[in-house]
Amino acid sequence: MNHVVEAFIVLPGGVDTMEGLFTLISWASEGLHNRPIGLLNIDGYFNNLLKFLDDAVRQNFMASSQRKLFISSFFDDELLDKLEFAKAFPGPGAGYDEFANPERLDLELHL
């Protein structure tokens, strides 16, 4: 599937949704895909997950470059804007310049 998409967007959901989300993050970390991953944070659904990830980085259980894989927004239009200019995995120790993508993604729905 990841060879036909330009970005992944995760909506609030249950255990299977979380499994899929972490699979995408794992694959990006391992270099199996380079697509940005967005969280549509409806009603703050992902707030506790994002806090958990921040704590994992602070306690050195997760690299900050992996934390940057999670691009979130409360609003769909804003999330799409963020995803258009993002790379999924900039690499260890990358700064903002490496994280920003000079090329816009084509996020138009093509049916």
Gaussian input, Z-matrix of N, CA and C with variables (Angstrom, degrees):
# hf/3-21g

backbone

0 1
 N
 C     1     B1
 C     2     B2     1     A1
 N     3     B3     2     A2     1     D1
 C     4     B4     3     A3     2     D2
 C     5     B5     4     A4     3     D3
 N     6     B6     5     A5     4     D4
 C     7     B7     6     A6     5     D5
 C     8     B8     7     A7     6     D6
 N     9     B9     8     A8     7     D7
 C    10    B10     9     A9     8     D8
 C    11    B11    10    A10     9     D9
 N    12    B12    11    A11    10    D10
 C    13    B13    12    A12    11    D11
 C    14    B14    13    A13    12    D12
 N    15    B15    14    A14    13    D13
 C    16    B16    15    A15    14    D14
 C    17    B17    16    A16    15    D15
 N    18    B18    17    A17    16    D16
 C    19    B19    18    A18    17    D17
 C    20    B20    19    A19    18    D18
 N    21    B21    20    A20    19    D19
 C    22    B22    21    A21    20    D20
 C    23    B23    22    A22    21    D21
 N    24    B24    23    A23    22    D22
 C    25    B25    24    A24    23    D23
 C    26    B26    25    A25    24    D24
 N    27    B27    26    A26    25    D25
 C    28    B28    27    A27    26    D26
 C    29    B29    28    A28    27    D27
 N    30    B30    29    A29    28    D28
 C    31    B31    30    A30    29    D29
 C    32    B32    31    A31    30    D30
 N    33    B33    32    A32    31    D31
 C    34    B34    33    A33    32    D32
 C    35    B35    34    A34    33    D33
 N    36    B36    35    A35    34    D34
 C    37    B37    36    A36    35    D35
 C    38    B38    37    A37    36    D36
 N    39    B39    38    A38    37    D37
 C    40    B40    39    A39    38    D38
 C    41    B41    40    A40    39    D39
 N    42    B42    41    A41    40    D40
 C    43    B43    42    A42    41    D41
 C    44    B44    43    A43    42    D42
 N    45    B45    44    A44    43    D43
 C    46    B46    45    A45    44    D44
 C    47    B47    46    A46    45    D45
 N    48    B48    47    A47    46    D46
 C    49    B49    48    A48    47    D47
 C    50    B50    49    A49    48    D48
 N    51    B51    50    A50    49    D49
 C    52    B52    51    A51    50    D50
 C    53    B53    52    A52    51    D51
 N    54    B54    53    A53    52    D52
 C    55    B55    54    A54    53    D53
 C    56    B56    55    A55    54    D54
 N    57    B57    56    A56    55    D55
 C    58    B58    57    A57    56    D56
 C    59    B59    58    A58    57    D57
 N    60    B60    59    A59    58    D58
 C    61    B61    60    A60    59    D59
 C    62    B62    61    A61    60    D60
 N    63    B63    62    A62    61    D61
 C    64    B64    63    A63    62    D62
 C    65    B65    64    A64    63    D63
 N    66    B66    65    A65    64    D64
 C    67    B67    66    A66    65    D65
 C    68    B68    67    A67    66    D66
 N    69    B69    68    A68    67    D67
 C    70    B70    69    A69    68    D68
 C    71    B71    70    A70    69    D69
 N    72    B72    71    A71    70    D70
 C    73    B73    72    A72    71    D71
 C    74    B74    73    A73    72    D72
 N    75    B75    74    A74    73    D73
 C    76    B76    75    A75    74    D74
 C    77    B77    76    A76    75    D75
 N    78    B78    77    A77    76    D76
 C    79    B79    78    A78    77    D77
 C    80    B80    79    A79    78    D78
 N    81    B81    80    A80    79    D79
 C    82    B82    81    A81    80    D80
 C    83    B83    82    A82    81    D81
 N    84    B84    83    A83    82    D82
 C    85    B85    84    A84    83    D83
 C    86    B86    85    A85    84    D84
 N    87    B87    86    A86    85    D85
 C    88    B88    87    A87    86    D86
 C    89    B89    88    A88    87    D87
 N    90    B90    89    A89    88    D88
 C    91    B91    90    A90    89    D89
 C    92    B92    91    A91    90    D90
 N    93    B93    92    A92    91    D91
 C    94    B94    93    A93    92    D92
 C    95    B95    94    A94    93    D93
 N    96    B96    95    A95    94    D94
 C    97    B97    96    A96    95    D95
 C    98    B98    97    A97    96    D96
 N    99    B99    98    A98    97    D97
 C   100   B100    99    A99    98    D98
 C   101   B101   100   A100    99    D99
 N   102   B102   101   A101   100   D100
 C   103   B103   102   A102   101   D101
 C   104   B104   103   A103   102   D102
 N   105   B105   104   A104   103   D103
 C   106   B106   105   A105   104   D104
 C   107   B107   106   A106   105   D105
 N   108   B108   107   A107   106   D106
 C   109   B109   108   A108   107   D107
 C   110   B110   109   A109   108   D108
 N   111   B111   110   A110   109   D109
 C   112   B112   111   A111   110   D110
 C   113   B113   112   A112   111   D111
 N   114   B114   113   A113   112   D112
 C   115   B115   114   A114   113   D113
 C   116   B116   115   A115   114   D114
 N   117   B117   116   A116   115   D115
 C   118   B118   117   A117   116   D116
 C   119   B119   118   A118   117   D117
 N   120   B120   119   A119   118   D118
 C   121   B121   120   A120   119   D119
 C   122   B122   121   A121   120   D120
 N   123   B123   122   A122   121   D121
 C   124   B124   123   A123   122   D122
 C   125   B125   124   A124   123   D123
 N   126   B126   125   A125   124   D124
 C   127   B127   126   A126   125   D125
 C   128   B128   127   A127   126   D126
 N   129   B129   128   A128   127   D127
 C   130   B130   129   A129   128   D128
 C   131   B131   130   A130   129   D129
 N   132   B132   131   A131   130   D130
 C   133   B133   132   A132   131   D131
 C   134   B134   133   A133   132   D132
 N   135   B135   134   A134   133   D133
 C   136   B136   135   A135   134   D134
 C   137   B137   136   A136   135   D135
 N   138   B138   137   A137   136   D136
 C   139   B139   138   A138   137   D137
 C   140   B140   139   A139   138   D138
 N   141   B141   140   A140   139   D139
 C   142   B142   141   A141   140   D140
 C   143   B143   142   A142   141   D141
 N   144   B144   143   A143   142   D142
 C   145   B145   144   A144   143   D143
 C   146   B146   145   A145   144   D144
 N   147   B147   146   A146   145   D145
 C   148   B148   147   A147   146   D146
 C   149   B149   148   A148   147   D147
 N   150   B150   149   A149   148   D148
 C   151   B151   150   A150   149   D149
 C   152   B152   151   A151   150   D150
 N   153   B153   152   A152   151   D151
 C   154   B154   153   A153   152   D152
 C   155   B155   154   A154   153   D153
 N   156   B156   155   A155   154   D154
 C   157   B157   156   A156   155   D155
 C   158   B158   157   A157   156   D156
 N   159   B159   158   A158   157   D157
 C   160   B160   159   A159   158   D158
 C   161   B161   160   A160   159   D159
 N   162   B162   161   A161   160   D160
 C   163   B163   162   A162   161   D161
 C   164   B164   163   A163   162   D162
 N   165   B165   164   A164   163   D163
 C   166   B166   165   A165   164   D164
 C   167   B167   166   A166   165   D165
 N   168   B168   167   A167   166   D166
 C   169   B169   168   A168   167   D167
 C   170   B170   169   A169   168   D168
 N   171   B171   170   A170   169   D169
 C   172   B172   171   A171   170   D170
 C   173   B173   172   A172   171   D171
 N   174   B174   173   A173   172   D172
 C   175   B175   174   A174   173   D173
 C   176   B176   175   A175   174   D174
 N   177   B177   176   A176   175   D175
 C   178   B178   177   A177   176   D176
 C   179   B179   178   A178   177   D177
 N   180   B180   179   A179   178   D178
 C   181   B181   180   A180   179   D179
 C   182   B182   181   A181   180   D180
 N   183   B183   182   A182   181   D181
 C   184   B184   183   A183   182   D182
 C   185   B185   184   A184   183   D183
 N   186   B186   185   A185   184   D184
 C   187   B187   186   A186   185   D185
 C   188   B188   187   A187   186   D186
 N   189   B189   188   A188   187   D187
 C   190   B190   189   A189   188   D188
 C   191   B191   190   A190   189   D189
 N   192   B192   191   A191   190   D190
 C   193   B193   192   A192   191   D191
 C   194   B194   193   A193   192   D192
 N   195   B195   194   A194   193   D193
 C   196   B196   195   A195   194   D194
 C   197   B197   196   A196   195   D195
 N   198   B198   197   A197   196   D196
 C   199   B199   198   A198   197   D197
 C   200   B200   199   A199   198   D198
 N   201   B201   200   A200   199   D199
 C   202   B202   201   A201   200   D200
 C   203   B203   202   A202   201   D201
 N   204   B204   203   A203   202   D202
 C   205   B205   204   A204   203   D203
 C   206   B206   205   A205   204   D204
 N   207   B207   206   A206   205   D205
 C   208   B208   207   A207   206   D206
 C   209   B209   208   A208   207   D207
 N   210   B210   209   A209   208   D208
 C   211   B211   210   A210   209   D209
 C   212   B212   211   A211   210   D210
 N   213   B213   212   A212   211   D211
 C   214   B214   213   A213   212   D212
 C   215   B215   214   A214   213   D213
 N   216   B216   215   A215   214   D214
 C   217   B217   216   A216   215   D215
 C   218   B218   217   A217   216   D216
 N   219   B219   218   A218   217   D217
 C   220   B220   219   A219   218   D218
 C   221   B221   220   A220   219   D219
 N   222   B222   221   A221   220   D220
 C   223   B223   222   A222   221   D221
 C   224   B224   223   A223   222   D222
 N   225   B225   224   A224   223   D223
 C   226   B226   225   A225   224   D224
 C   227   B227   226   A226   225   D225
 N   228   B228   227   A227   226   D226
 C   229   B229   228   A228   227   D227
 C   230   B230   229   A229   228   D228
 N   231   B231   230   A230   229   D229
 C   232   B232   231   A231   230   D230
 C   233   B233   232   A232   231   D231
 N   234   B234   233   A233   232   D232
 C   235   B235   234   A234   233   D233
 C   236   B236   235   A235   234   D234
 N   237   B237   236   A236   235   D235
 C   238   B238   237   A237   236   D236
 C   239   B239   238   A238   237   D237
 N   240   B240   239   A239   238   D238
 C   241   B241   240   A240   239   D239
 C   242   B242   241   A241   240   D240
 N   243   B243   242   A242   241   D241
 C   244   B244   243   A243   242   D242
 C   245   B245   244   A244   243   D243
 N   246   B246   245   A245   244   D244
 C   247   B247   246   A246   245   D245
 C   248   B248   247   A247   246   D246
 N   249   B249   248   A248   247   D247
 C   250   B250   249   A249   248   D248
 C   251   B251   250   A250   249   D249
 N   252   B252   251   A251   250   D250
 C   253   B253   252   A252   251   D251
 C   254   B254   253   A253   252   D252
 N   255   B255   254   A254   253   D253
 C   256   B256   255   A255   254   D254
 C   257   B257   256   A256   255   D255
 N   258   B258   257   A257   256   D256
 C   259   B259   258   A258   257   D257
 C   260   B260   259   A259   258   D258
 N   261   B261   260   A260   259   D259
 C   262   B262   261   A261   260   D260
 C   263   B263   262   A262   261   D261
 N   264   B264   263   A263   262   D262
 C   265   B265   264   A264   263   D263
 C   266   B266   265   A265   264   D264
 N   267   B267   266   A266   265   D265
 C   268   B268   267   A267   266   D266
 C   269   B269   268   A268   267   D267
 N   270   B270   269   A269   268   D268
 C   271   B271   270   A270   269   D269
 C   272   B272   271   A271   270   D270
 N   273   B273   272   A272   271   D271
 C   274   B274   273   A273   272   D272
 C   275   B275   274   A274   273   D273
 N   276   B276   275   A275   274   D274
 C   277   B277   276   A276   275   D275
 C   278   B278   277   A277   276   D276
 N   279   B279   278   A278   277   D277
 C   280   B280   279   A279   278   D278
 C   281   B281   280   A280   279   D279
 N   282   B282   281   A281   280   D280
 C   283   B283   282   A282   281   D281
 C   284   B284   283   A283   282   D282
 N   285   B285   284   A284   283   D283
 C   286   B286   285   A285   284   D284
 C   287   B287   286   A286   285   D285
 N   288   B288   287   A287   286   D286
 C   289   B289   288   A288   287   D287
 C   290   B290   289   A289   288   D288
 N   291   B291   290   A290   289   D289
 C   292   B292   291   A291   290   D290
 C   293   B293   292   A292   291   D291
 N   294   B294   293   A293   292   D292
 C   295   B295   294   A294   293   D293
 C   296   B296   295   A295   294   D294
 N   297   B297   296   A296   295   D295
 C   298   B298   297   A297   296   D296
 C   299   B299   298   A298   297   D297
 N   300   B300   299   A299   298   D298
 C   301   B301   300   A300   299   D299
 C   302   B302   301   A301   300   D300
 N   303   B303   302   A302   301   D301
 C   304   B304   303   A303   302   D302
 C   305   B305   304   A304   303   D303
 N   306   B306   305   A305   304   D304
 C   307   B307   306   A306   305   D305
 C   308   B308   307   A307   306   D306
 N   309   B309   308   A308   307   D307
 C   310   B310   309   A309   308   D308
 C   311   B311   310   A310   309   D309
 N   312   B312   311   A311   310   D310
 C   313   B313   312   A312   311   D311
 C   314   B314   313   A313   312   D312
 N   315   B315   314   A314   313   D313
 C   316   B316   315   A315   314   D314
 C   317   B317   316   A316   315   D315
 N   318   B318   317   A317   316   D316
 C   319   B319   318   A318   317   D317
 C   320   B320   319   A319   318   D318
 N   321   B321   320   A320   319   D319
 C   322   B322   321   A321   320   D320
 C   323   B323   322   A322   321   D321
 N   324   B324   323   A323   322   D322
 C   325   B325   324   A324   323   D323
 C   326   B326   325   A325   324   D324
 N   327   B327   326   A326   325   D325
 C   328   B328   327   A327   326   D326
 C   329   B329   328   A328   327   D327
 N   330   B330   329   A329   328   D328
 C   331   B331   330   A330   329   D329
 C   332   B332   331   A331   330   D330

   B1=1.4446
   B2=1.5312
   B3=1.3363
   B4=1.4597
   B5=1.5189
   B6=1.3309
   B7=1.4620
   B8=1.5261
   B9=1.3369
   B10=1.4659
   B11=1.5272
   B12=1.3264
   B13=1.4601
   B14=1.5238
   B15=1.3330
   B16=1.4655
   B17=1.5168
   B18=1.3355
   B19=1.4600
   B20=1.5220
   B21=1.3266
   B22=1.4577
   B23=1.5184
   B24=1.3286
   B25=1.4587
   B26=1.5200
   B27=1.3328
   B28=1.4581
   B29=1.5235
   B30=1.3202
   B31=1.4586
   B32=1.5247
   B33=1.3307
   B34=1.4620
   B35=1.5253
   B36=1.3154
   B37=1.4532
   B38=1.5141
   B39=1.3095
   B40=1.4543
   B41=1.5159
   B42=1.3194
   B43=1.4573
   B44=1.5277
   B45=1.3164
   B46=1.4680
   B47=1.5238
   B48=1.3266
   B49=1.4641
   B50=1.5255
   B51=1.3433
   B52=1.4637
   B53=1.5286
   B54=1.3335
   B55=1.4654
   B56=1.5314
   B57=1.3220
   B58=1.4621
   B59=1.5137
   B60=1.3296
   B61=1.4593
   B62=1.5253
   B63=1.3116
   B64=1.4593
   B65=1.5237
   B66=1.3129
   B67=1.4632
   B68=1.5242
   B69=1.3293
   B70=1.4698
   B71=1.5222
   B72=1.3264
   B73=1.4616
   B74=1.5271
   B75=1.3186
   B76=1.4621
   B77=1.5244
   B78=1.3160
   B79=1.4638
   B80=1.5272
   B81=1.3237
   B82=1.4656
   B83=1.5259
   B84=1.3274
   B85=1.4648
   B86=1.5178
   B87=1.3343
   B88=1.4619
   B89=1.5262
   B90=1.3361
   B91=1.4506
   B92=1.5177
   B93=1.3277
   B94=1.4613
   B95=1.5266
   B96=1.3248
   B97=1.4653
   B98=1.5211
   B99=1.3222
   B100=1.4721
   B101=1.5185
   B102=1.3205
   B103=1.4653
   B104=1.5286
   B105=1.3293
   B106=1.4654
   B107=1.5250
   B108=1.3349
   B109=1.4594
   B110=1.5192
   B111=1.3263
   B112=1.4561
   B113=1.5129
   B114=1.3333
   B115=1.4605
   B116=1.5176
   B117=1.3158
   B118=1.4590
   B119=1.5233
   B120=1.3071
   B121=1.4635
   B122=1.5298
   B123=1.3170
   B124=1.4687
   B125=1.5251
   B126=1.3383
   B127=1.4710
   B128=1.5291
   B129=1.3379
   B130=1.4587
   B131=1.5213
   B132=1.3293
   B133=1.4697
   B134=1.5298
   B135=1.3233
   B136=1.4648
   B137=1.5304
   B138=1.3397
   B139=1.4661
   B140=1.5271
   B141=1.3381
   B142=1.4690
   B143=1.5242
   B144=1.3182
   B145=1.4648
   B146=1.5276
   B147=1.3283
   B148=1.4647
   B149=1.5264
   B150=1.3384
   B151=1.4677
   B152=1.5289
   B153=1.3288
   B154=1.4642
   B155=1.5312
   B156=1.3247
   B157=1.4621
   B158=1.5249
   B159=1.3366
   B160=1.4667
   B161=1.5309
   B162=1.3455
   B163=1.4657
   B164=1.5290
   B165=1.3329
   B166=1.4671
   B167=1.5257
   B168=1.3260
   B169=1.4708
   B170=1.5226
   B171=1.3305
   B172=1.4640
   B173=1.5354
   B174=1.3365
   B175=1.4640
   B176=1.5402
   B177=1.3418
   B178=1.4724
   B179=1.5310
   B180=1.3288
   B181=1.4589
   B182=1.5236
   B183=1.3185
   B184=1.4626
   B185=1.5248
   B186=1.3109
   B187=1.4675
   B188=1.5268
   B189=1.3155
   B190=1.4688
   B191=1.5228
   B192=1.3356
   B193=1.4668
   B194=1.5258
   B195=1.3286
   B196=1.4636
   B197=1.5240
   B198=1.3196
   B199=1.4746
   B200=1.5262
   B201=1.3260
   B202=1.4671
   B203=1.5212
   B204=1.3228
   B205=1.4601
   B206=1.5224
   B207=1.3180
   B208=1.4580
   B209=1.5229
   B210=1.3119
   B211=1.4609
   B212=1.5186
   B213=1.3319
   B214=1.4620
   B215=1.5202
   B216=1.3147
   B217=1.4572
   B218=1.5209
   B219=1.3376
   B220=1.4609
   B221=1.5239
   B222=1.3312
   B223=1.4674
   B224=1.5261
   B225=1.3242
   B226=1.4638
   B227=1.5240
   B228=1.3338
   B229=1.4664
   B230=1.5242
   B231=1.3299
   B232=1.4606
   B233=1.5313
   B234=1.3260
   B235=1.4612
   B236=1.5222
   B237=1.3270
   B238=1.4662
   B239=1.5205
   B240=1.3421
   B241=1.4647
   B242=1.5299
   B243=1.3290
   B244=1.4653
   B245=1.5295
   B246=1.3259
   B247=1.4622
   B248=1.5220
   B249=1.3239
   B250=1.4686
   B251=1.5194
   B252=1.3160
   B253=1.4595
   B254=1.5216
   B255=1.3183
   B256=1.4596
   B257=1.5156
   B258=1.3069
   B259=1.4547
   B260=1.5252
   B261=1.3022
   B262=1.4612
   B263=1.5249
   B264=1.3108
   B265=1.4581
   B266=1.5166
   B267=1.3297
   B268=1.4582
   B269=1.5230
   B270=1.3020
   B271=1.4578
   B272=1.5161
   B273=1.3121
   B274=1.4587
   B275=1.5249
   B276=1.3096
   B277=1.4522
   B278=1.5119
   B279=1.3113
   B280=1.4665
   B281=1.5223
   B282=1.3220
   B283=1.4476
   B284=1.5152
   B285=1.3285
   B286=1.4630
   B287=1.5245
   B288=1.3400
   B289=1.4648
   B290=1.5251
   B291=1.3198
   B292=1.4562
   B293=1.5288
   B294=1.3410
   B295=1.4676
   B296=1.5202
   B297=1.3283
   B298=1.4679
   B299=1.5219
   B300=1.2921
   B301=1.4636
   B302=1.5249
   B303=1.3323
   B304=1.4616
   B305=1.5271
   B306=1.3158
   B307=1.4597
   B308=1.5215
   B309=1.3334
   B310=1.4607
   B311=1.5263
   B312=1.3208
   B313=1.4569
   B314=1.5141
   B315=1.3086
   B316=1.4662
   B317=1.5195
   B318=1.3361
   B319=1.4547
   B320=1.5171
   B321=1.3222
   B322=1.4617
   B323=1.5232
   B324=1.3067
   B325=1.4544
   B326=1.5147
   B327=1.3236
   B328=1.4622
   B329=1.5197
   B330=1.3209
   B331=1.4709
   B332=1.5060
   A1=111.35
   A2=117.43
   A3=118.69
   A4=113.83
   A5=119.22
   A6=120.17
   A7=112.10
   A8=118.74
   A9=121.02
   A10=112.99
   A11=118.78
   A12=121.32
   A13=110.13
   A14=115.66
   A15=120.00
   A16=112.33
   A17=117.28
   A18=122.03
   A19=108.17
   A20=115.41
   A21=121.60
   A22=108.15
   A23=117.24
   A24=121.96
   A25=107.52
   A26=115.46
   A27=121.50
   A28=108.26
   A29=115.63
   A30=123.00
   A31=108.98
   A32=118.25
   A33=119.90
   A34=110.93
   A35=115.79
   A36=120.60
   A37=110.87
   A38=115.74
   A39=122.05
   A40=113.31
   A41=114.69
   A42=122.15
   A43=111.60
   A44=117.45
   A45=119.91
   A46=111.64
   A47=116.83
   A48=120.82
   A49=110.22
   A50=116.82
   A51=120.81
   A52=110.70
   A53=116.59
   A54=119.68
   A55=110.31
   A56=116.34
   A57=120.14
   A58=112.07
   A59=116.74
   A60=121.35
   A61=110.78
   A62=117.50
   A63=119.96
   A64=112.04
   A65=117.76
   A66=120.31
   A67=110.01
   A68=116.85
   A69=120.42
   A70=111.37
   A71=116.81
   A72=121.18
   A73=110.09
   A74=116.30
   A75=120.45
   A76=111.18
   A77=116.95
   A78=120.68
   A79=111.45
   A80=117.04
   A81=119.78
   A82=110.44
   A83=116.85
   A84=120.92
   A85=111.66
   A86=116.38
   A87=121.45
   A88=112.82
   A89=117.09
   A90=121.07
   A91=114.61
   A92=118.32
   A93=121.18
   A94=112.92
   A95=117.09
   A96=121.19
   A97=108.15
   A98=116.36
   A99=120.74
   A100=110.62
   A101=116.61
   A102=121.40
   A103=110.09
   A104=117.68
   A105=119.53
   A106=110.85
   A107=115.70
   A108=122.44
   A109=108.29
   A110=116.15
   A111=121.27
   A112=112.36
   A113=115.34
   A114=122.31
   A115=108.19
   A116=117.82
   A117=120.93
   A118=106.63
   A119=115.98
   A120=124.00
   A121=111.40
   A122=116.34
   A123=122.48
   A124=109.50
   A125=116.05
   A126=122.94
   A127=112.40
   A128=117.10
   A129=121.21
   A130=114.40
   A131=116.51
   A132=121.58
   A133=112.46
   A134=117.57
   A135=121.14
   A136=113.03
   A137=119.22
   A138=121.09
   A139=112.56
   A140=117.13
   A141=119.65
   A142=111.74
   A143=117.34
   A144=120.33
   A145=109.99
   A146=117.28
   A147=120.98
   A148=110.97
   A149=117.23
   A150=120.78
   A151=110.22
   A152=116.78
   A153=121.26
   A154=110.62
   A155=116.49
   A156=120.71
   A157=111.09
   A158=117.16
   A159=120.42
   A160=110.60
   A161=116.34
   A162=120.54
   A163=111.01
   A164=117.07
   A165=120.77
   A166=110.85
   A167=117.20
   A168=120.90
   A169=109.64
   A170=116.68
   A171=121.07
   A172=111.12
   A173=116.99
   A174=121.07
   A175=112.36
   A176=116.06
   A177=122.83
   A178=114.51
   A179=116.78
   A180=120.57
   A181=111.45
   A182=116.76
   A183=122.00
   A184=108.06
   A185=116.58
   A186=120.54
   A187=110.07
   A188=116.58
   A189=119.45
   A190=111.10
   A191=117.13
   A192=119.34
   A193=110.94
   A194=117.72
   A195=120.13
   A196=110.71
   A197=117.13
   A198=120.78
   A199=110.62
   A200=116.61
   A201=120.78
   A202=112.57
   A203=117.19
   A204=120.32
   A205=111.64
   A206=117.31
   A207=121.81
   A208=109.53
   A209=116.58
   A210=122.88
   A211=106.34
   A212=117.11
   A213=118.50
   A214=111.85
   A215=113.95
   A216=121.79
   A217=108.65
   A218=115.23
   A219=121.10
   A220=111.19
   A221=116.90
   A222=121.39
   A223=110.61
   A224=116.71
   A225=120.74
   A226=112.68
   A227=118.06
   A228=120.17
   A229=111.64
   A230=116.34
   A231=120.69
   A232=110.94
   A233=117.11
   A234=120.41
   A235=110.79
   A236=116.85
   A237=120.16
   A238=111.16
   A239=117.24
   A240=120.55
   A241=110.80
   A242=116.61
   A243=120.22
   A244=111.12
   A245=116.52
   A246=120.43
   A247=112.15
   A248=116.87
   A249=119.71
   A250=112.41
   A251=117.07
   A252=121.09
   A253=112.98
   A254=117.76
   A255=120.28
   A256=111.70
   A257=114.59
   A258=121.94
   A259=106.48
   A260=117.14
   A261=119.35
   A262=111.96
   A263=118.23
   A264=119.74
   A265=109.99
   A266=117.21
   A267=120.56
   A268=113.51
   A269=118.43
   A270=121.55
   A271=111.39
   A272=117.68
   A273=121.75
   A274=112.09
   A275=116.12
   A276=121.61
   A277=115.61
   A278=118.36
   A279=120.78
   A280=110.56
   A281=115.87
   A282=121.36
   A283=110.94
   A284=115.46
   A285=119.40
   A286=111.77
   A287=117.98
   A288=120.46
   A289=111.71
   A290=116.70
   A291=119.68
   A292=111.63
   A293=115.68
   A294=120.65
   A295=111.40
   A296=117.28
   A297=120.81
   A298=109.25
   A299=115.88
   A300=121.82
   A301=108.61
   A302=118.76
   A303=119.60
   A304=113.24
   A305=117.43
   A306=120.57
   A307=109.19
   A308=116.07
   A309=120.15
   A310=109.06
   A311=115.11
   A312=120.10
   A313=109.55
   A314=116.80
   A315=122.06
   A316=107.65
   A317=117.32
   A318=121.60
   A319=112.30
   A320=117.15
   A321=121.10
   A322=109.26
   A323=116.36
   A324=120.85
   A325=108.81
   A326=116.60
   A327=122.08
   A328=108.54
   A329=116.87
   A330=120.60
   A331=110.82
   D1=-38.23
   D2=-172.48
   D3=-68.03
   D4=-9.08
   D5=177.75
   D6=-84.51
   D7=-8.09
   D8=-178.86
   D9=-113.31
   D10=0.99
   D11=-179.41
   D12=-115.07
   D13=157.44
   D14=177.33
   D15=-106.41
   D16=-12.12
   D17=177.28
   D18=-163.14
   D19=158.18
   D20=174.16
   D21=-112.55
   D22=140.24
   D23=174.94
   D24=-126.56
   D25=127.83
   D26=-178.94
   D27=-109.07
   D28=128.80
   D29=177.28
   D30=-100.48
   D31=160.77
   D32=176.53
   D33=-53.83
   D34=140.23
   D35=-179.28
   D36=-168.99
   D37=-167.14
   D38=-175.24
   D39=-96.86
   D40=-153.57
   D41=-175.19
   D42=-60.21
   D43=-42.07
   D44=179.98
   D45=-64.02
   D46=-35.35
   D47=176.47
   D48=-64.08
   D49=-44.29
   D50=179.43
   D51=-64.76
   D52=-39.38
   D53=177.26
   D54=-60.74
   D55=-45.17
   D56=178.24
   D57=-62.40
   D58=-41.69
   D59=179.32
   D60=-60.75
   D61=-49.94
   D62=-177.99
   D63=-70.10
   D64=-27.25
   D65=173.06
   D66=-64.42
   D67=-44.19
   D68=177.96
   D69=-61.02
   D70=-42.73
   D71=179.32
   D72=-64.15
   D73=-44.32
   D74=178.88
   D75=-61.29
   D76=-45.59
   D77=179.42
   D78=-61.39
   D79=-41.51
   D80=178.74
   D81=-64.52
   D82=-42.44
   D83=179.31
   D84=-62.14
   D85=-32.41
   D86=-179.55
   D87=-88.44
   D88=0.19
   D89=178.28
   D90=81.76
   D91=15.26
   D92=-179.14
   D93=-80.34
   D94=-18.32
   D95=171.15
   D96=-153.80
   D97=161.57
   D98=179.73
   D99=-129.11
   D100=35.21
   D101=-178.37
   D102=-94.43
   D103=141.07
   D104=175.60
   D105=-67.65
   D106=151.37
   D107=-177.73
   D108=-123.70
   D109=118.21
   D110=-177.84
   D111=-108.01
   D112=144.64
   D113=174.78
   D114=-111.46
   D115=118.10
   D116=173.99
   D117=-84.83
   D118=101.54
   D119=-169.25
   D120=-86.08
   D121=62.58
   D122=-177.49
   D123=-63.86
   D124=127.08
   D125=179.63
   D126=52.55
   D127=30.28
   D128=177.65
   D129=69.97
   D130=22.78
   D131=-176.11
   D132=-54.02
   D133=-40.00
   D134=-175.54
   D135=-92.85
   D136=5.14
   D137=-176.93
   D138=-55.80
   D139=-47.18
   D140=-178.96
   D141=-66.65
   D142=-36.12
   D143=176.35
   D144=-63.51
   D145=-45.10
   D146=-179.90
   D147=-63.92
   D148=-39.19
   D149=176.31
   D150=-63.91
   D151=-43.07
   D152=176.94
   D153=-57.38
   D154=-44.79
   D155=-179.58
   D156=-65.41
   D157=-40.57
   D158=176.38
   D159=-60.74
   D160=-42.68
   D161=177.50
   D162=-63.84
   D163=-39.56
   D164=179.01
   D165=-62.22
   D166=-38.82
   D167=177.02
   D168=-67.08
   D169=-47.54
   D170=-177.79
   D171=-60.02
   D172=-33.80
   D173=-178.39
   D174=-94.68
   D175=10.98
   D176=176.24
   D177=63.78
   D178=30.43
   D179=172.46
   D180=-95.29
   D181=-8.88
   D182=-177.39
   D183=-148.05
   D184=139.14
   D185=177.82
   D186=-73.91
   D187=143.80
   D188=178.75
   D189=-62.07
   D190=-29.39
   D191=177.48
   D192=-65.57
   D193=-32.28
   D194=175.50
   D195=-70.90
   D196=-37.05
   D197=179.11
   D198=-61.64
   D199=-33.67
   D200=-179.11
   D201=-66.89
   D202=-14.68
   D203=178.18
   D204=-64.47
   D205=-27.75
   D206=-177.54
   D207=-85.65
   D208=108.74
   D209=178.15
   D210=-107.91
   D211=119.13
   D212=-173.51
   D213=-127.73
   D214=157.22
   D215=175.43
   D216=-159.75
   D217=152.81
   D218=175.19
   D219=-79.57
   D220=-17.33
   D221=-172.32
   D222=-121.58
   D223=137.44
   D224=-176.18
   D225=-63.45
   D226=-43.52
   D227=-179.73
   D228=-62.45
   D229=-42.22
   D230=179.17
   D231=-65.64
   D232=-39.93
   D233=178.26
   D234=-62.01
   D235=-43.97
   D236=178.13
   D237=-61.50
   D238=-40.58
   D239=177.43
   D240=-61.32
   D241=-45.33
   D242=179.43
   D243=-62.72
   D244=-41.43
   D245=-178.24
   D246=-67.63
   D247=-31.54
   D248=-179.71
   D249=-61.58
   D250=-26.96
   D251=-175.66
   D252=-112.88
   D253=20.61
   D254=-175.29
   D255=-118.02
   D256=149.74
   D257=168.50
   D258=-105.18
   D259=150.26
   D260=-177.75
   D261=-71.06
   D262=-50.50
   D263=-175.45
   D264=-134.36
   D265=99.99
   D266=-176.20
   D267=-73.96
   D268=-14.90
   D269=-179.26
   D270=105.95
   D271=159.80
   D272=-177.89
   D273=-59.29
   D274=133.23
   D275=176.09
   D276=72.72
   D277=12.14
   D278=-178.22
   D279=-72.17
   D280=143.53
   D281=175.21
   D282=-95.57
   D283=-172.04
   D284=-176.66
   D285=-61.55
   D286=-38.04
   D287=-178.21
   D288=-59.70
   D289=-36.78
   D290=177.55
   D291=-77.04
   D292=-23.94
   D293=-177.03
   D294=-81.06
   D295=-32.28
   D296=-179.69
   D297=-77.67
   D298=137.15
   D299=-177.84
   D300=-101.23
   D301=121.30
   D302=-179.47
   D303=-68.28
   D304=-18.58
   D305=179.43
   D306=-103.91
   D307=139.00
   D308=178.09
   D309=-82.77
   D310=143.59
   D311=174.58
   D312=-81.19
   D313=153.25
   D314=174.41
   D315=-89.47
   D316=97.00
   D317=-177.88
   D318=-102.06
   D319=19.20
   D320=175.43
   D321=-70.82
   D322=144.07
   D323=177.29
   D324=-78.05
   D325=119.88
   D326=179.91
   D327=-112.06
   D328=110.88
   D329=-179.99
   D330=-104.22

